[in-house]
Amino acid sequence: MKKILFNATPTEKRAALLENEKVVELVVERPDSMRFEGNIYRGKIVSILPGIQSAFVNIGMEKAAFLHASDVDPALLLDKGDALIDRFASAPNFKRHKIARIPIEKIIEDGQEILVQVIKEPIGTKGAKVTTQISLAGRFLVLVPDTDFIGVSKKTSDEKKRRRLKSLIAQLKPKGVGFIVRTIGLRVSETEFVNEIHSLLDKWRMVQDEALKGSAPKLVFKELGITTRVIRDLFSDEVSQVYVDQEEDFTEIQSYLRSVSPDLCDRVVFYKEKTPLFDKFHIEKDLELSLKRKVWLKSGGYILFDHAEALLAIDVNTGRNVGKANMEDTIFKTNLEAVWEIGRQFRLRDIGGIIVVDFIDMNKHDNCKKIEEEMKKVLRNDPTVTSCTGLSKFGLLEITRKRVRPELQELYTDVCGVCNGLGWVFSPATVTARIDRWLNRADSQDTPRNLKLAVNPAVAEYLKKENGDMIKKLEQEHHFTLQVVEDEDLDQDDYEMYPVGATKSITAKYL
C-alpha cells in the first residue's frame, strides 16, 4: 500500500513516498540546492589526466565536472567532423562497448566543447560526474541516442514478456536510436509507447538544436522539477493516492497525468485541511529521527549509524530487548528486524557508497543464512542499484549502494564549527524550514499575530539576507509579523517564539 505526499512552502519542496503508512523515501528541493542529475550541458574540456584516464569539464558550476574515459562516446561528441573520431568509428572492429579501451587523450583534447549529462550530483568537495552517453527519461521509456539497443527493466524475470516488449519496441522505433522499457512501462499499451517515443524523439531533437547554439559552458536541457519528476518516476498502479497541499503543484500534476496516464488523475487529492499534510500522516517525527545517529527498533534493540571518510558503519545492538526465550533467538529476531529497518533507512536517508553492517554474532549457521537472504530480499526492493556480500565469520556484511546525490544528512545539516565535524547541527535553511512549519501550525490556532523570533546569529543572518526576503515570505505566507532578534545563547538548532511585549515563550505549544 503506497501513498505519495507533496508538501511545498517558501523554504522547500518535499515529496515523501509511504509504504504501509511508513515513509521510505524523501525528495527535497530548495532554492539554494537544486538538483542537477539528468541536466545536459554544452561543456568545455579544461584538463585531461591520462594517468587516471579522466578529464575535467567546465559546465558552468563552481567546480569542474569529472568525466571518465568509460563515459566518453565518440559518436556523441559535438564535432562530428573530427578526423580522429571518424578514424575510430570507421575501424572494422569498432564497437561502442570498447570505448573505454581507447585512451581518453586520443578521443578528446583541451579546449574541446562536448555535450555531457550529469549522472552524479556534486557531493562535498567533489564536482559533478558527467557522461557523453546521453539518455532522456520518459514515464515508460528511456531514450538512448545513437544506438539500436533495446532493453527491458530487470524488475521482470518473465523472459516471454521481455521478448514481446523488445519485439514491439523494435517495430515502433526508428533506426539509430535505442530505448529501455522502464518498470512502470511493463503494463502499458502500444498506443502509450507510440506517444512516448514521439515525445522523447522531439525532446532529443530540441536538445540537439539547442546544443549547437552559443558556446560552452551552457545549460542545454534541464531535468524536470521535483513535482513532475516524482510523479514520472514513482507514481504507478501500486500507489493508491497522491496528496498535494499546493494548488500550483496539483495543477501541474493533473496536466502531466492527462498527457501520459489520464486514468490516474482521480487518485490525486488536493489537500485543504488546516493540519499540515506531513503532520496528518504522522511522518514529520519520522523524518526528524532519520537524521539521528541512533534508530530504535520496536523490539527494544537499536541501530547506530556512523560515517567515516570512505564508508558508513552500521552497528546492530539488542539494547533493551532481553527476549523471552534463549539468547540465540533474541539475537536472531533483533538482527532480522534490523535488516528491514536498515533497508528503509537506506532509501529514506539516500545513503550511498560502501556500507558495512555489524550484526550481532549468531551461533547457528541457518540463522546467518536467513539474515543474508532477508537482506538480499530487502535490497531487491530498492530502486537504487545495490549489491551485497554474505556474512563474514565476524558477523559483518558489506553492501554497496549507488550514490548519485548528497545524503539527506548532508542536505539538512552543516558540519559543526565548534566540534569540527565530530557532530552535526541543523543548517540555517533547515531551522528556517522548521520555523516555517511552526508558523503553519500556529496560523490555524488563536495565536497573537505579532511575534518576536529569537534565533542564533547564523540563522538570523540567513533570514535577513537579500533585504530580509525570507522573512517577508514567511510573513506573507502565514499572516504574522515577525521581529527577528539574535540570541547568542541559543544553539543553531534552536529558536524561540514570543508574543511581542511578552517574556514567556510559546514555542513548545506548536512544536
VEXDREN-803285 format. One record per residue (C-alpha): residue number from 1; residue in one letter; x, y, z. Coordinates in steps of 0.25 Angstrom, whole numbers. Last residue first. Example, Ala and Ser with C-alpha at 12.3 -4.5 7.8 and 13.67 -1.06 7.14 Angstrom:
<recs>
+------+------+-------+-------+-------+
| doba | kelo |  east | north |    up |
+------+------+-------+-------+-------+
|    2 |    S |    55 |    -4 |    29 |
|    1 |    A |    49 |   -18 |    31 |
+------+------+-------+-------+-------+
</recs>
This chain:
<recs>
+------+------+-------+-------+-------+
| doba | kelo |  east | north |    up |
+------+------+-------+-------+-------+
|  511 |    L |    25 |    88 |    72 |
|  510 |    Y |    13 |    97 |    74 |
|  509 |    K |    12 |   100 |    89 |
|  508 |    A |    27 |    98 |    91 |
|  507 |    T |    30 |   111 |    84 |
|  506 |    I |    21 |   120 |    93 |
|  505 |    S |    32 |   127 |   100 |
|  504 |    K |    29 |   135 |   113 |
|  503 |    T |    35 |   149 |   113 |
|  502 |    A |    23 |   157 |   106 |
|  501 |    G |    24 |   170 |    99 |
|  500 |    V |    23 |   164 |    85 |
|  499 |    P |    17 |   150 |    86 |
|  498 |    Y |    30 |   141 |    88 |
|  497 |    M |    35 |   130 |    79 |
|  496 |    E |    48 |   123 |    82 |
|  495 |    Y |    59 |   116 |    72 |
|  494 |    D |    68 |   105 |    73 |
|  493 |    D |    77 |    97 |    64 |
|  492 |    Q |    88 |   108 |    64 |
|  491 |    D |    89 |   107 |    79 |
|  490 |    L |    83 |   119 |    86 |
|  489 |    D |    92 |   127 |    96 |
|  488 |    E |    96 |   136 |    84 |
|  487 |    D |    82 |   142 |    83 |
|  486 |    E |    79 |   150 |    70 |
|  485 |    V |    66 |   156 |    69 |
|  484 |    V |    55 |   155 |    58 |
|  483 |    Q |    42 |   163 |    59 |
|  482 |    L |    32 |   155 |    51 |
|  481 |    T |    18 |   160 |    47 |
|  480 |    F |     9 |   148 |    44 |
|  479 |    H |     0 |   145 |    32 |
|  478 |    H |     5 |   131 |    29 |
|  477 |    E |    10 |   132 |    15 |
|  476 |    Q |    12 |   147 |    15 |
|  475 |    E |    20 |   147 |    28 |
|  474 |    L |    29 |   135 |    24 |
|  473 |    K |    31 |   141 |    10 |
|  472 |    K |    35 |   155 |    16 |
|  471 |    I |    45 |   148 |    26 |
|  470 |    M |    51 |   141 |    14 |
|  469 |    D |    53 |   154 |     6 |
|  468 |    G |    60 |   160 |    18 |
|  467 |    N |    68 |   170 |    10 |
|  466 |    E |    75 |   159 |     2 |
|  465 |    K |    80 |   153 |    14 |
|  464 |    K |    72 |   155 |    27 |
|  463 |    L |    67 |   141 |    30 |
|  462 |    Y |    81 |   135 |    27 |
|  461 |    E |    88 |   145 |    36 |
|  460 |    A |    78 |   142 |    47 |
|  459 |    V |    80 |   127 |    46 |
|  458 |    A |    95 |   129 |    48 |
|  457 |    P |    92 |   139 |    59 |
|  456 |    N |    84 |   128 |    67 |
|  455 |    V |    70 |   131 |    67 |
|  454 |    A |    59 |   139 |    75 |
|  453 |    L |    46 |   141 |    67 |
|  452 |    K |    37 |   152 |    73 |
|  451 |    L |    23 |   151 |    69 |
|  450 |    N |    11 |   160 |    65 |
|  449 |    R |    -1 |   152 |    60 |
|  448 |    P |    -4 |   146 |    74 |
|  447 |    T |    -8 |   132 |    73 |
|  446 |    D |   -23 |   126 |    73 |
|  445 |    Q |   -19 |   114 |    65 |
|  444 |    S |   -19 |   111 |    50 |
|  443 |    D |    -7 |   120 |    48 |
|  442 |    A |     1 |   113 |    59 |
|  441 |    R |     3 |   101 |    51 |
|  440 |    N |     8 |   108 |    39 |
|  439 |    L |    16 |   117 |    47 |
|  438 |    W |    23 |   104 |    53 |
|  437 |    R |    25 |    99 |    39 |
|  436 |    D |    32 |   111 |    35 |
|  435 |    I |    41 |   111 |    47 |
|  434 |    R |    45 |    97 |    44 |
|  433 |    A |    48 |   102 |    29 |
|  432 |    T |    56 |   113 |    35 |
|  431 |    V |    64 |   103 |    44 |
|  430 |    T |    67 |    95 |    32 |
|  429 |    A |    72 |   107 |    24 |
|  428 |    P |    81 |   111 |    36 |
|  427 |    S |    87 |    97 |    36 |
|  426 |    F |    83 |    87 |    47 |
|  425 |    V |    95 |    83 |    55 |
|  424 |    W |   104 |    71 |    54 |
|  423 |    G |   115 |    65 |    62 |
|  422 |    L |   130 |    61 |    61 |
|  421 |    G |   132 |    70 |    49 |
|  420 |    N |   140 |    81 |    55 |
|  419 |    C |   134 |    81 |    69 |
|  418 |    V |   131 |    96 |    69 |
|  417 |    G |   128 |    99 |    54 |
|  416 |    C |   118 |    87 |    54 |
|  415 |    V |   117 |    81 |    40 |
|  414 |    D |   104 |    86 |    34 |
|  413 |    T |    91 |    79 |    33 |
|  412 |    Y |    79 |    76 |    25 |
|  411 |    L |    86 |    73 |    11 |
|  410 |    E |    97 |    65 |    17 |
|  409 |    Q |    88 |    57 |    25 |
|  408 |    L |    79 |    54 |    14 |
|  407 |    E |    91 |    48 |     6 |
|  406 |    P |    97 |    56 |    -5 |
|  405 |    R |    94 |    51 |   -19 |
|  404 |    V |    97 |    40 |   -29 |
|  403 |    R |   102 |    29 |   -20 |
|  402 |    K |   100 |    15 |   -24 |
|  401 |    R |    99 |     5 |   -12 |
|  400 |    T |   110 |    -4 |    -8 |
|  399 |    I |   108 |   -14 |     3 |
|  398 |    E |   117 |   -22 |    13 |
|  397 |    L |   112 |   -31 |    23 |
|  396 |    L |   120 |   -33 |    36 |
|  395 |    G |   117 |   -44 |    46 |
|  394 |    F |   131 |   -47 |    49 |
|  393 |    K |   131 |   -60 |    41 |
|  392 |    S |   127 |   -52 |    29 |
|  391 |    L |   112 |   -50 |    25 |
|  390 |    G |   110 |   -51 |    10 |
|  389 |    T |   113 |   -40 |     1 |
|  388 |    C |   104 |   -29 |    -4 |
|  387 |    S |   100 |   -21 |   -17 |
|  386 |    T |    91 |    -9 |   -19 |
|  385 |    V |    86 |    -1 |   -31 |
|  384 |    T |    75 |     9 |   -26 |
|  383 |    P |    60 |     4 |   -27 |
|  382 |    D |    61 |    -3 |   -14 |
|  381 |    N |    52 |   -15 |   -14 |
|  380 |    R |    63 |   -25 |   -18 |
|  379 |    L |    71 |   -19 |    -6 |
|  378 |    V |    61 |   -24 |     4 |
|  377 |    K |    62 |   -38 |    -2 |
|  376 |    K |    77 |   -38 |    -1 |
|  375 |    M |    76 |   -34 |    13 |
|  374 |    E |    66 |   -45 |    16 |
|  373 |    E |    75 |   -56 |     9 |
|  372 |    E |    87 |   -52 |    17 |
|  371 |    I |    79 |   -52 |    30 |
|  370 |    K |    74 |   -65 |    27 |
|  369 |    K |    88 |   -71 |    24 |
|  368 |    C |    93 |   -66 |    38 |
|  367 |    N |    81 |   -72 |    45 |
|  366 |    D |    84 |   -86 |    38 |
|  365 |    H |    99 |   -85 |    42 |
|  364 |    K |    94 |   -84 |    57 |
|  363 |    N |   104 |   -77 |    66 |
|  362 |    M |   100 |   -63 |    63 |
|  361 |    D |   108 |   -50 |    66 |
|  360 |    I |   100 |   -37 |    66 |
|  359 |    F |   101 |   -31 |    52 |
|  358 |    D |   112 |   -21 |    48 |
|  357 |    V |   107 |   -15 |    35 |
|  356 |    V |   118 |    -9 |    26 |
|  355 |    I |   113 |     1 |    15 |
|  354 |    I |   121 |     6 |     3 |
|  353 |    G |   115 |    17 |    -5 |
|  352 |    G |   101 |    22 |    -4 |
|  351 |    I |    91 |    26 |     7 |
|  350 |    D |    78 |    33 |     2 |
|  349 |    R |    74 |    35 |    16 |
|  348 |    L |    60 |    30 |    14 |
|  347 |    R |    65 |    19 |     4 |
|  346 |    F |    76 |    13 |    12 |
|  345 |    Q |    67 |    16 |    25 |
|  344 |    R |    57 |     6 |    19 |
|  343 |    G |    67 |    -5 |    16 |
|  342 |    I |    73 |    -3 |    30 |
|  341 |    E |    59 |    -4 |    37 |
|  340 |    W |    57 |   -17 |    29 |
|  339 |    V |    70 |   -23 |    33 |
|  338 |    A |    69 |   -18 |    48 |
|  337 |    E |    56 |   -27 |    50 |
|  336 |    L |    64 |   -39 |    46 |
|  335 |    N |    76 |   -36 |    54 |
|  334 |    T |    67 |   -34 |    66 |
|  333 |    K |    60 |   -47 |    64 |
|  332 |    F |    73 |   -54 |    62 |
|  331 |    I |    79 |   -48 |    75 |
|  330 |    T |    66 |   -52 |    83 |
|  329 |    D |    66 |   -66 |    77 |
|  328 |    E |    81 |   -68 |    81 |
|  327 |    M |    79 |   -63 |    95 |
|  326 |    N |    68 |   -73 |    99 |
|  325 |    A |    53 |   -70 |   100 |
|  324 |    K |    46 |   -57 |   105 |
|  323 |    G |    56 |   -47 |   100 |
|  322 |    V |    65 |   -37 |   107 |
|  321 |    N |    62 |   -26 |    96 |
|  320 |    R |    66 |   -13 |   104 |
|  319 |    G |    78 |   -11 |    95 |
|  318 |    T |    80 |   -23 |    85 |
|  317 |    N |    90 |   -16 |    77 |
|  316 |    V |    92 |   -14 |    62 |
|  315 |    D |   104 |    -5 |    57 |
|  314 |    I |   104 |     2 |    44 |
|  313 |    A |   117 |     7 |    38 |
|  312 |    L |   117 |    16 |    26 |
|  311 |    L |   129 |    17 |    17 |
|  310 |    A |   140 |    25 |    11 |
|  309 |    E |   142 |    37 |    21 |
|  308 |    A |   135 |    30 |    33 |
|  307 |    H |   120 |    32 |    36 |
|  306 |    D |   114 |    25 |    48 |
|  305 |    F |    99 |    20 |    48 |
|  304 |    L |    95 |    12 |    61 |
|  303 |    I |    84 |     2 |    61 |
|  302 |    Y |    75 |    -1 |    73 |
|  301 |    G |    68 |   -12 |    80 |
|  300 |    G |    55 |   -10 |    88 |
|  299 |    S |    47 |   -20 |    80 |
|  298 |    K |    41 |    -8 |    72 |
|  297 |    L |    54 |    -4 |    67 |
|  296 |    W |    61 |     9 |    71 |
|  295 |    V |    69 |    18 |    62 |
|  294 |    K |    82 |    24 |    67 |
|  293 |    R |    91 |    34 |    60 |
|  292 |    K |    79 |    43 |    57 |
|  291 |    L |    75 |    49 |    44 |
|  290 |    S |    64 |    39 |    41 |
|  289 |    L |    58 |    42 |    54 |
|  288 |    E |    54 |    56 |    49 |
|  287 |    L |    47 |    50 |    37 |
|  286 |    D |    40 |    40 |    46 |
|  285 |    K |    35 |    52 |    54 |
|  284 |    E |    29 |    59 |    42 |
|  283 |    I |    23 |    46 |    37 |
|  282 |    H |    10 |    45 |    45 |
|  281 |    F |     1 |    45 |    33 |
|  280 |    K |    -7 |    58 |    37 |
|  279 |    D |     6 |    64 |    42 |
|  278 |    F |    12 |    63 |    28 |
|  277 |    L |     0 |    70 |    22 |
|  276 |    P |    -1 |    81 |    32 |
|  275 |    T |   -14 |    81 |    40 |
|  274 |    K |   -23 |    92 |    34 |
|  273 |    E |   -29 |    83 |    23 |
|  272 |    K |   -28 |    86 |     8 |
|  271 |    Y |   -21 |    74 |     2 |
|  270 |    F |   -23 |    74 |   -13 |
|  269 |    V |   -24 |    59 |   -16 |
|  268 |    V |   -18 |    51 |   -28 |
|  267 |    R |   -24 |    37 |   -30 |
|  266 |    D |   -35 |    43 |   -40 |
|  265 |    C |   -23 |    46 |   -50 |
|  264 |    L |   -18 |    32 |   -51 |
|  263 |    D |   -26 |    28 |   -63 |
|  262 |    P |   -21 |    40 |   -70 |
|  261 |    S |    -7 |    34 |   -71 |
|  260 |    V |     2 |    41 |   -80 |
|  259 |    S |    -4 |    55 |   -85 |
|  258 |    R |   -15 |    56 |   -74 |
|  257 |    L |    -4 |    52 |   -64 |
|  256 |    Y |     5 |    64 |   -67 |
|  255 |    S |    -7 |    74 |   -66 |
|  254 |    Q |   -12 |    67 |   -53 |
|  253 |    I |     2 |    68 |   -47 |
|  252 |    E |     4 |    83 |   -51 |
|  251 |    T |   -10 |    87 |   -46 |
|  250 |    F |    -7 |    80 |   -32 |
|  249 |    D |     6 |    87 |   -31 |
|  248 |    E |     0 |   100 |   -33 |
|  247 |    E |   -11 |    97 |   -24 |
|  246 |    Q |    -2 |    94 |   -12 |
|  245 |    D |    -4 |    83 |    -2 |
|  244 |    V |    -3 |    71 |   -11 |
|  243 |    Y |    -7 |    57 |    -7 |
|  242 |    V |    -5 |    45 |   -16 |
|  241 |    Q |   -13 |    32 |   -14 |
|  240 |    S |   -13 |    17 |   -16 |
|  239 |    V |     1 |    16 |   -22 |
|  238 |    E |     3 |     2 |   -27 |
|  237 |    D |    -3 |     5 |   -40 |
|  236 |    S |    10 |    14 |   -42 |
|  235 |    F |    14 |    28 |   -38 |
|  234 |    L |    29 |    27 |   -34 |
|  233 |    D |    37 |    32 |   -46 |
|  232 |    R |    28 |    41 |   -54 |
|  231 |    I |    21 |    46 |   -42 |
|  230 |    V |    34 |    49 |   -35 |
|  229 |    R |    39 |    56 |   -47 |
|  228 |    T |    27 |    65 |   -48 |
|  227 |    T |    28 |    70 |   -34 |
|  226 |    I |    43 |    71 |   -33 |
|  225 |    G |    45 |    79 |   -45 |
|  224 |    L |    48 |    72 |   -59 |
|  223 |    E |    62 |    72 |   -64 |
|  222 |    K |    68 |    84 |   -71 |
|  221 |    F |    74 |    83 |   -85 |
|  220 |    V |    85 |    91 |   -92 |
|  219 |    L |    91 |    98 |   -80 |
|  218 |    K |   104 |   105 |   -85 |
|  217 |    P |   119 |   106 |   -83 |
|  216 |    A |   121 |   106 |   -95 |
|  215 |    S |   117 |   114 |  -107 |
|  214 |    G |   104 |   118 |  -114 |
|  213 |    K |    95 |   109 |  -122 |
|  212 |    L |    98 |    95 |  -126 |
|  211 |    A |    94 |    89 |  -113 |
|  210 |    E |    80 |    96 |  -114 |
|  209 |    D |    77 |    88 |  -127 |
|  208 |    Q |    82 |    75 |  -122 |
|  207 |    V |    74 |    76 |  -109 |
|  206 |    M |    61 |    80 |  -117 |
|  205 |    R |    63 |    68 |  -126 |
|  204 |    W |    64 |    59 |  -113 |
|  203 |    K |    51 |    65 |  -108 |
|  202 |    D |    44 |    62 |  -121 |
|  201 |    L |    49 |    48 |  -120 |
|  200 |    L |    45 |    47 |  -106 |
|  199 |    S |    31 |    51 |  -109 |
|  198 |    H |    30 |    42 |  -122 |
|  197 |    I |    34 |    30 |  -114 |
|  196 |    E |    24 |    34 |  -103 |
|  195 |    N |    12 |    34 |  -112 |
|  194 |    V |    16 |    21 |  -118 |
|  193 |    F |    18 |    14 |  -105 |
|  192 |    E |     5 |    19 |  -100 |
|  191 |    T |    -2 |    14 |  -112 |
|  190 |    E |     5 |     0 |  -111 |
|  189 |    S |    -2 |    -1 |   -97 |
|  188 |    V |     5 |    -1 |   -83 |
|  187 |    R |     8 |   -12 |   -73 |
|  186 |    L |    23 |   -13 |   -73 |
|  185 |    G |    24 |     2 |   -75 |
|  184 |    I |    25 |     5 |   -60 |
|  183 |    T |    38 |    -3 |   -59 |
|  182 |    R |    44 |     5 |   -70 |
|  181 |    V |    46 |     0 |   -85 |
|  180 |    I |    59 |     4 |   -90 |
|  179 |    F |    60 |    10 |  -104 |
|  178 |    G |    70 |    12 |  -115 |
|  177 |    V |    72 |    21 |  -126 |
|  176 |    G |    79 |    20 |  -140 |
|  175 |    K |    67 |    13 |  -147 |
|  174 |    P |    53 |    18 |  -144 |
|  173 |    K |    45 |    12 |  -132 |
|  172 |    L |    31 |     4 |  -133 |
|  171 |    Q |    35 |    -9 |  -139 |
|  170 |    A |    47 |   -11 |  -129 |
|  169 |    I |    39 |    -6 |  -118 |
|  168 |    L |    29 |   -17 |  -120 |
|  167 |    S |    40 |   -28 |  -122 |
|  166 |    K |    47 |   -24 |  -109 |
|  165 |    L |    33 |   -24 |  -102 |
|  164 |    R |    30 |   -38 |  -106 |
|  163 |    R |    44 |   -43 |  -103 |
|  162 |    R |    43 |   -37 |   -89 |
|  161 |    K |    29 |   -43 |   -87 |
|  160 |    K |    34 |   -57 |   -91 |
|  159 |    E |    46 |   -56 |   -82 |
|  158 |    D |    38 |   -53 |   -70 |
|  157 |    S |    48 |   -48 |   -60 |
|  156 |    T |    42 |   -34 |   -58 |
|  155 |    K |    49 |   -24 |   -50 |
|  154 |    K |    61 |   -24 |   -59 |
|  153 |    S |    55 |   -13 |   -68 |
|  152 |    V |    55 |   -16 |   -82 |
|  151 |    G |    66 |   -12 |   -92 |
|  150 |    I |    66 |    -9 |  -107 |
|  149 |    F |    80 |    -5 |  -113 |
|  148 |    D |    79 |     2 |  -127 |
|  147 |    T |    89 |    12 |  -123 |
|  146 |    D |    92 |    27 |  -126 |
|  145 |    P |    82 |    33 |  -115 |
|  144 |    V |    77 |    25 |  -103 |
|  143 |    L |    63 |    28 |  -100 |
|  142 |    V |    57 |    23 |   -87 |
|  141 |    L |    43 |    18 |   -87 |
|  140 |    F |    30 |    18 |   -79 |
|  139 |    R |    30 |    31 |   -72 |
|  138 |    G |    41 |    38 |   -80 |
|  137 |    A |    55 |    38 |   -78 |
|  136 |    L |    65 |    44 |   -87 |
|  135 |    S |    79 |    38 |   -89 |
|  134 |    I |    93 |    44 |   -93 |
|  133 |    Q |   106 |    36 |   -93 |
|  132 |    T |   115 |    48 |   -92 |
|  131 |    T |   116 |    45 |   -77 |
|  130 |    V |   117 |    54 |   -65 |
|  129 |    K |   121 |    54 |   -50 |
|  128 |    A |   118 |    66 |   -42 |
|  127 |    G |   129 |    73 |   -34 |
|  126 |    K |   135 |    68 |   -22 |
|  125 |    T |   137 |    75 |    -9 |
|  124 |    G |   124 |    70 |    -3 |
|  123 |    I |   116 |    64 |   -13 |
|  122 |    P |   113 |    70 |   -27 |
|  121 |    E |   102 |    62 |   -33 |
|  120 |    K |   104 |    49 |   -41 |
|  119 |    I |   100 |    45 |   -55 |
|  118 |    V |   101 |    60 |   -61 |
|  117 |    Q |   100 |    59 |   -76 |
|  116 |    V |   110 |    64 |   -86 |
|  115 |    L |   111 |    70 |   -99 |
|  114 |    I |   125 |    74 |  -103 |
|  113 |    E |   134 |    86 |  -106 |
|  112 |    Q |   149 |    84 |  -108 |
|  111 |    G |   158 |    93 |  -100 |
|  110 |    D |   168 |    82 |   -97 |
|  109 |    E |   166 |    70 |  -106 |
|  108 |    I |   157 |    58 |  -107 |
|  107 |    I |   158 |    44 |  -112 |
|  106 |    K |   173 |    41 |  -113 |
|  105 |    E |   175 |    47 |   -99 |
|  104 |    I |   164 |    38 |   -94 |
|  103 |    P |   172 |    25 |   -97 |
|  102 |    I |   163 |    16 |  -105 |
|  101 |    R |   160 |     3 |   -97 |
|  100 |    A |   148 |    11 |   -90 |
|   99 |    I |   141 |    11 |  -104 |
|   98 |    K |   140 |    -4 |  -105 |
|   97 |    H |   125 |    -5 |  -102 |
|   96 |    R |   123 |     5 |  -114 |
|   95 |    K |   129 |    -5 |  -124 |
|   94 |    F |   140 |    -2 |  -134 |
|   93 |    N |   145 |   -15 |  -141 |
|   92 |    P |   145 |   -10 |  -155 |
|   91 |    A |   150 |     4 |  -152 |
|   90 |    S |   141 |    14 |  -157 |
|   89 |    A |   137 |    20 |  -143 |
|   88 |    F |   152 |    20 |  -139 |
|   87 |    R |   156 |    28 |  -151 |
|   86 |    D |   144 |    37 |  -151 |
|   85 |    I |   147 |    41 |  -137 |
|   84 |    L |   161 |    45 |  -140 |
|   83 |    A |   157 |    53 |  -153 |
|   82 |    D |   147 |    61 |  -145 |
|   81 |    G |   136 |    65 |  -154 |
|   80 |    K |   125 |    61 |  -144 |
|   79 |    D |   129 |    72 |  -134 |
|   78 |    L |   119 |    71 |  -123 |
|   77 |    L |   123 |    57 |  -117 |
|   76 |    L |   112 |    47 |  -118 |
|   75 |    A |   119 |    36 |  -127 |
|   74 |    P |   132 |    38 |  -118 |
|   73 |    D |   125 |    32 |  -106 |
|   72 |    V |   132 |    36 |   -93 |
|   71 |    D |   127 |    30 |   -80 |
|   70 |    S |   138 |    19 |   -79 |
|   69 |    A |   149 |    30 |   -81 |
|   68 |    H |   144 |    37 |   -68 |
|   67 |    L |   138 |    51 |   -68 |
|   66 |    F |   138 |    59 |   -55 |
|   65 |    A |   131 |    73 |   -55 |
|   64 |    A |   138 |    86 |   -52 |
|   63 |    K |   135 |    92 |   -38 |
|   62 |    E |   126 |   105 |   -37 |
|   61 |    M |   117 |   101 |   -48 |
|   60 |    G |   117 |   106 |   -62 |
|   59 |    I |   119 |    93 |   -69 |
|   58 |    N |   135 |    93 |   -69 |
|   57 |    V |   139 |    79 |   -72 |
|   56 |    F |   150 |    71 |   -65 |
|   55 |    A |   156 |    59 |   -71 |
|   54 |    S |   159 |    45 |   -68 |
|   53 |    Q |   168 |    33 |   -71 |
|   52 |    I |   175 |    33 |   -57 |
|   51 |    G |   189 |    36 |   -63 |
|   50 |    P |   184 |    42 |   -75 |
|   49 |    L |   178 |    54 |   -68 |
|   48 |    I |   172 |    63 |   -77 |
|   47 |    S |   169 |    78 |   -74 |
|   46 |    V |   159 |    89 |   -77 |
|   45 |    I |   150 |    82 |   -86 |
|   44 |    K |   138 |    91 |   -90 |
|   43 |    G |   123 |    88 |   -87 |
|   42 |    R |   110 |    88 |   -94 |
|   41 |    Y |   101 |    83 |   -83 |
|   40 |    I |    90 |    73 |   -81 |
|   39 |    N |    83 |    72 |   -67 |
|   38 |    G |    79 |    58 |   -63 |
|   37 |    E |    85 |    60 |   -49 |
|   36 |    F |    86 |    75 |   -46 |
|   35 |    R |    77 |    76 |   -33 |
|   34 |    M |    74 |    90 |   -27 |
|   33 |    S |    81 |    94 |   -14 |
|   32 |    D |    79 |   109 |   -12 |
|   31 |    P |    64 |   109 |   -16 |
|   30 |    R |    61 |    96 |    -8 |
|   29 |    E |    58 |    82 |   -13 |
|   28 |    V |    55 |    70 |    -4 |
|   27 |    V |    52 |    56 |    -8 |
|   26 |    L |    48 |    46 |     3 |
|   25 |    E |    47 |    31 |     2 |
|   24 |    V |    42 |    20 |    12 |
|   23 |    V |    32 |    28 |    20 |
|   22 |    K |    23 |    18 |    27 |
|   21 |    E |     8 |    17 |    25 |
|   20 |    N |     9 |     3 |    18 |
|   19 |    E |    19 |     9 |     8 |
|   18 |    L |    20 |    24 |     8 |
|   17 |    L |    27 |    32 |    -2 |
|   16 |    A |    30 |    46 |     2 |
|   15 |    A |    32 |    59 |    -7 |
|   14 |    R |    37 |    72 |    -1 |
|   13 |    K |    38 |    86 |    -6 |
|   12 |    E |    46 |    96 |     2 |
|   11 |    T |    46 |   110 |     8 |
|   10 |    P |    34 |   117 |     3 |
|    9 |    T |    26 |   104 |     6 |
|    8 |    A |    22 |    92 |    -2 |
|    7 |    N |    18 |    78 |     3 |
|    6 |    F |    15 |    67 |    -7 |
|    5 |    L |    11 |    53 |    -1 |
|    4 |    I |    11 |    40 |    -9 |
|    3 |    K |     4 |    28 |    -4 |
|    2 |    K |     7 |    13 |    -5 |
|    1 |    M |     0 |     0 |     0 |
+------+------+-------+-------+-------+
</recs>
